[in-house]
Every structure is written in C-alpha cells, then in structure tokens.
Amino acid sequence: MEIEVLEKDEKNMRLLIRGTNVPHVNALRRIIMTEVPCMAVDEIVMLENSSILQDEIVAHRLGLIPLKTDLDSYNLPEECPCKSEFGCNLCRVTLTLDVEAKEGTKTVYSDELKSENPEIAPVSGKIPLVKLAKEQKIRLEAYVRLGKGKNHAKWQPVSMCTYKYMPKIEISKNCDGCGKCVDICPRNVYAKTENKVEIRNLMACILCMDCVEACTQNPPPIEVSWEKDTFIFSLESSGALSPERILSEAIKILDKQLKEFESQIKVKKIEES
C-alpha cells in the first residue's frame, strides 16, 4: 500500500492511498469517527442560571464545543486506575463559568470558560454560548472527560471524514471540442483550449457522469471510470487533535482490533480441533 499526502494544514488532510480496497479504507474512516477518543464536556453542575435558556440547553451547547485534547496525559474513564464515578486528575478536567451582565445585554463566549488545565480549553474562543440580559447571571462547573464518538457525537474528533475512488477519465481523439462537458461539470474538471477539451483537475471529479450525458456525440468520446484500488481520503479535524494524530491513533486502533480478531480465530480453530 502506498500513501501520498496531497494536502495538509492545521485541521485538514487529504491523502492518496494506492493498493488497498473499500473494506480497509472504510474501516479506517469508521474508526476515526467512532473509536479515536477526544475530550468534551460530559457533566454540568449548574450553580446559578437566570438566563432565558434552560439548564439542559446550556449543557447541550457546552457539550458540543470542541476542546483541545491531550491523549498522553489523560485516561478514558473506564481505563483510569481511580475507578471512580467522579473521576480524578488523570481522567477529568474542570471548566468553570461565572458571568454576569451588569450594564446591559451581554453575549457569553467560549473564551470565558476557565480551565484548571490551560492545555484543555475550547478550540475557539468565539463560540457563543448564551446571551444575557441586564442583571442576568450564569454560574456553573463543567466536567470534561475523554470519550468516543460511538457513544456520542460530541466525542468525534473530526467534523468530516470521507473517501472516494480515484477518478479515471479518458477523452478520445473523436471529441469535436464542443465544450458542453466543460459547461455542465459542477466541479470544473475540464477546460476548453481552442477546439480541444482537456482535463484540468482530475481529483475534483465526483463521478457524476454529467459530462458523458451532456455529450452530443454517439458514442460519447468521454469515458469516466475509477481505479478500484486507489482512493482519495479526506479528513477535517474539529481542532481537538491534529489530523496526523487522529490518523496515527486510528491506525493503532485498527491494528489492535485486527490482532484481537486474529487471536480469536486461532482460539476458535483450537477449540474445534
């Protein structure tokens, strides 16, 4: 299997993966979305809330705030040595919020959440939580824990994770260069130069076949297909973890699950024999 990094920044990564198949790539995608842990607000203790929003709505909004995650310093609650329902400093981080609108209407943003660990904080400080009218107040404690996306979407480390086949487009010499495929393509895959149609951005193709259907020639000189063992894999981090860390953790988890599956098969064969 060959992997090529096509694009990468702080939150996004796009890979070209060759020499694999759909079950393998889809397993990696599902593990990223459901098994790679990240931090999120799990419980709220509401001390005072005179805002227009109910406690449950405020708690829901807090739970969906992406938080910077430290996988090396904290344990999943079920794996922590403390074995406590309330948690300890190895599996729980406390956030506090104490805000009052004294002079007029005030919008409370995520940067007003104070963390006992500065490394565990909202990814963005500009996420609105609640709007307070004059003399309204909100005071709470929020307990942050590691979790997995299979238990709740707030623990998904990605906002997007997809894959698609690597497109393959062939344009024969019979093309008259009318340009209808250029005009109808929703992703600007083609470009027209003089009396010729050329492929400008192959990887943007979504295999919709609109270009083939729009062609007036019969048979169409454009043939659109895909490479069965090559995929474009894209992921967008919520900001909780870097794309590289998300991918490396997913590979570790997949490798562990495959080894467990292999050992179970061996045990089954031994029992049958």
C-alpha positions as CSV (number, residue, x, y, z in Angstrom):
1,M,0.0,0.0,0.0
2,E,1.3,3.5,-0.9
3,I,0.2,6.7,0.8
4,E,0.8,10.2,-0.6
5,V,-0.1,13.4,1.2
6,L,-1.9,15.7,-1.3
7,E,-2.8,18.5,1.1
8,K,-2.2,19.2,4.8
9,D,-2.7,22.1,7.2
10,E,-3.6,22.5,10.9
11,K,-7.1,21.0,10.5
12,N,-7.3,19.3,7.1
13,M,-5.5,16.4,5.4
14,R,-6.1,14.8,2.1
15,L,-4.3,11.5,1.1
16,L,-4.0,9.4,-2.0
17,I,-4.0,5.8,-1.0
18,R,-3.0,3.1,-3.5
19,G,-3.0,-0.6,-3.3
20,T,-6.0,-1.2,-0.9
21,N,-9.7,-1.8,-1.0
22,V,-13.0,-0.5,0.2
23,P,-13.3,-2.5,3.4
24,H,-9.9,-1.4,4.6
25,V,-10.4,2.3,3.8
26,N,-14.0,2.3,5.2
27,A,-12.7,0.6,8.4
28,L,-10.2,3.4,8.9
29,R,-12.9,6.0,8.3
30,R,-15.3,4.4,10.8
31,I,-12.6,4.0,13.5
32,I,-11.7,7.7,13.1
33,M,-15.3,8.7,13.7
34,T,-16.2,6.2,16.4
35,E,-13.1,5.0,18.2
36,V,-10.4,7.7,18.3
37,P,-11.0,9.5,21.7
38,C,-11.1,13.2,22.3
39,M,-12.3,15.5,25.1
40,A,-15.7,17.0,25.6
41,V,-17.9,18.3,28.4
42,D,-19.6,15.3,30.0
43,E,-21.4,16.6,33.1
44,I,-22.6,20.1,34.2
45,V,-23.3,21.3,37.7
46,M,-25.5,24.4,37.3
47,L,-25.0,26.7,40.3
48,E,-27.0,29.6,39.0
49,N,-28.8,30.4,35.8
50,S,-31.1,33.3,35.3
51,S,-30.7,33.4,31.5
52,I,-33.5,32.7,29.1
53,L,-32.1,29.3,28.2
54,Q,-32.9,26.3,30.3
55,D,-30.1,24.4,32.1
56,E,-30.4,21.5,29.6
57,I,-29.9,23.8,26.6
58,V,-26.9,25.4,28.1
59,A,-25.4,21.9,28.9
60,H,-26.1,20.8,25.3
61,R,-24.3,23.8,23.9
62,L,-21.3,23.3,26.2
63,G,-21.1,19.6,25.2
64,L,-20.7,20.5,21.5
65,I,-17.8,22.9,22.0
66,P,-14.6,21.3,20.5
67,L,-11.9,21.1,23.2
68,K,-8.2,20.8,22.7
69,T,-7.2,17.2,23.7
70,D,-4.2,15.7,25.5
71,L,-4.3,12.0,24.9
72,D,-0.9,11.4,26.6
73,S,-1.8,12.9,30.0
74,Y,-5.4,11.7,30.5
75,N,-7.1,8.3,30.6
76,L,-10.5,7.2,29.4
77,P,-12.8,7.0,32.5
78,E,-13.2,3.2,32.1
79,E,-9.4,2.7,31.9
80,C,-8.4,5.1,34.7
81,P,-6.8,3.5,37.8
82,C,-9.1,5.6,40.1
83,K,-12.2,3.6,39.1
84,S,-14.2,6.5,40.5
85,E,-17.6,7.7,39.2
86,F,-16.5,11.2,39.8
87,G,-13.0,10.9,38.2
88,C,-9.6,12.2,39.2
89,N,-6.9,14.5,37.8
90,L,-5.9,11.7,35.4
91,C,-9.3,11.4,33.7
92,R,-11.2,14.6,34.4
93,V,-10.7,18.4,33.8
94,T,-12.9,21.0,35.4
95,L,-14.1,24.1,33.5
96,T,-15.9,27.0,35.3
97,L,-18.1,29.8,34.1
98,D,-19.1,32.8,36.2
99,V,-20.5,35.7,34.1
100,E,-23.0,38.4,34.9
101,A,-24.5,41.1,32.6
102,K,-24.1,44.2,34.8
103,E,-24.6,47.1,32.5
104,G,-26.6,45.7,29.5
105,T,-27.0,42.8,27.2
106,K,-24.0,40.5,27.1
107,T,-23.1,37.6,24.8
108,V,-21.1,35.0,26.7
109,Y,-18.4,33.3,24.5
110,S,-16.4,30.2,25.0
111,D,-13.2,32.1,25.9
112,E,-14.9,32.9,29.2
113,L,-14.7,29.3,30.3
114,K,-11.8,28.9,32.7
115,S,-10.0,25.6,32.8
116,E,-7.9,24.1,35.6
117,N,-5.6,22.9,32.9
118,P,-4.8,25.7,30.3
119,E,-3.9,22.9,27.7
120,I,-7.6,21.7,27.8
121,A,-9.6,24.6,26.5
122,P,-12.0,25.5,23.7
123,V,-10.5,25.3,20.2
124,S,-12.1,28.7,19.5
125,G,-12.8,31.5,22.0
126,K,-15.5,33.0,19.7
127,I,-18.2,30.3,20.1
128,P,-21.4,32.0,21.5
129,L,-22.9,30.1,24.5
130,V,-25.7,32.3,25.8
131,K,-27.0,35.9,25.6
132,L,-27.7,37.5,29.0
133,A,-30.0,40.5,29.6
134,K,-29.1,43.1,32.2
135,E,-28.6,41.7,35.7
136,Q,-28.9,38.1,34.4
137,K,-26.2,35.7,35.5
138,I,-24.9,32.2,34.8
139,R,-22.5,30.2,37.1
140,L,-21.6,26.6,36.5
141,E,-18.9,23.9,36.7
142,A,-18.4,21.6,33.7
143,Y,-16.5,18.3,33.9
144,V,-14.5,17.3,30.8
145,R,-13.7,13.7,30.1
146,L,-12.3,11.6,27.2
147,G,-14.9,9.7,25.2
148,K,-15.5,8.0,21.9
149,G,-17.8,9.0,19.0
150,K,-19.6,5.7,19.2
151,N,-21.1,6.9,22.5
152,H,-21.9,10.5,21.5
153,A,-21.2,12.7,18.5
154,K,-19.6,15.3,20.8
155,W,-16.6,12.9,21.1
156,Q,-15.9,12.7,17.4
157,P,-12.5,14.3,16.7
158,V,-13.5,15.1,13.1
159,S,-16.1,17.3,11.5
160,M,-15.7,15.4,8.2
161,C,-14.1,12.1,7.2
162,T,-14.7,10.8,3.7
163,Y,-13.2,8.8,0.9
164,K,-13.8,8.3,-2.8
165,Y,-12.4,6.3,-5.7
166,M,-9.6,7.9,-7.7
167,P,-11.3,9.1,-10.9
168,K,-10.1,8.0,-14.3
169,I,-11.1,10.0,-17.4
170,E,-10.2,9.3,-21.0
171,I,-11.0,11.6,-23.9
172,S,-10.7,10.1,-27.3
173,K,-9.5,11.8,-30.5
174,N,-13.1,11.8,-31.8
175,C,-14.0,14.7,-29.5
176,D,-15.1,17.7,-31.5
177,G,-14.4,20.2,-28.7
178,C,-17.9,21.5,-28.4
179,G,-17.3,22.3,-24.7
180,K,-20.7,21.1,-23.4
181,C,-18.9,18.8,-20.9
182,V,-16.9,21.9,-19.7
183,D,-20.1,23.9,-19.1
184,I,-22.1,21.3,-17.3
185,C,-19.3,19.9,-15.0
186,P,-20.1,21.1,-11.4
187,R,-16.5,20.8,-10.2
188,N,-14.7,22.4,-13.2
189,V,-12.8,19.3,-14.0
190,Y,-12.4,20.2,-17.7
191,A,-11.0,23.2,-19.6
192,K,-11.5,24.1,-23.2
193,T,-8.5,25.3,-25.2
194,E,-9.2,26.3,-28.9
195,N,-11.0,23.3,-30.3
196,K,-9.9,20.8,-27.7
197,V,-11.2,19.7,-24.3
198,E,-8.6,18.9,-21.6
199,I,-8.7,17.6,-18.1
200,R,-7.8,20.4,-15.7
201,N,-8.5,19.0,-12.2
202,L,-8.9,15.2,-12.3
203,M,-9.1,14.8,-8.5
204,A,-12.1,17.1,-8.2
205,C,-14.2,14.7,-10.3
206,I,-17.2,13.3,-8.3
207,L,-18.1,10.6,-10.9
208,C,-21.5,12.2,-11.5
209,M,-21.3,11.3,-15.3
210,D,-23.0,14.6,-16.2
211,C,-20.2,15.2,-18.8
212,V,-20.9,11.9,-20.5
213,E,-24.7,12.5,-20.6
214,A,-24.2,16.1,-22.0
215,C,-22.1,15.0,-24.9
216,T,-24.0,15.2,-28.2
217,Q,-21.8,12.6,-29.9
218,N,-22.8,8.9,-30.0
219,P,-20.9,7.1,-28.6
220,P,-19.5,9.8,-26.3
221,P,-15.8,10.4,-26.7
222,I,-15.5,10.8,-22.9
223,E,-15.2,7.8,-20.7
224,V,-15.4,8.2,-17.0
225,S,-14.5,5.4,-14.6
226,W,-12.4,4.9,-11.5
227,E,-9.4,3.0,-10.2
228,K,-10.6,0.1,-8.0
229,D,-7.6,0.0,-5.7
230,T,-6.9,3.8,-5.3
231,F,-8.7,6.2,-3.1
232,I,-8.7,9.9,-2.1
233,F,-9.1,10.0,1.7
234,S,-10.0,13.3,3.3
235,L,-10.5,14.3,6.9
236,E,-11.1,17.6,8.7
237,S,-10.3,17.8,12.4
238,S,-12.6,19.6,14.8
239,G,-9.4,21.1,16.3
240,A,-9.4,18.7,19.3
241,L,-6.4,16.8,17.7
242,S,-4.2,17.4,14.8
243,P,-5.1,15.4,11.6
244,E,-1.8,13.5,11.9
245,R,-2.5,12.4,15.4
246,I,-6.1,11.4,14.5
247,L,-4.8,9.2,11.7
248,S,-2.0,7.6,13.7
249,E,-4.4,6.8,16.6
250,A,-6.9,5.2,14.1
251,I,-4.1,3.1,12.6
252,K,-3.1,1.9,16.1
253,I,-6.7,1.0,17.0
254,L,-7.3,-0.8,13.7
255,D,-4.0,-2.8,14.1
256,K,-5.1,-3.7,17.7
257,Q,-8.5,-4.8,16.6
258,L,-7.1,-7.0,13.8
259,K,-4.7,-8.7,16.2
260,E,-7.6,-9.4,18.6
261,F,-9.7,-10.8,15.8
262,E,-6.8,-13.0,14.6
263,S,-6.3,-14.4,18.1
264,Q,-10.0,-15.1,18.4
265,I,-9.9,-17.1,15.2
266,K,-6.9,-19.1,16.4
267,V,-8.7,-19.9,19.7
268,K,-11.8,-20.9,17.7
269,K,-9.7,-23.3,15.5
270,I,-8.1,-24.8,18.5
271,E,-11.4,-25.5,20.2
272,E,-12.9,-27.0,17.0
273,S,-9.9,-29.3,16.6
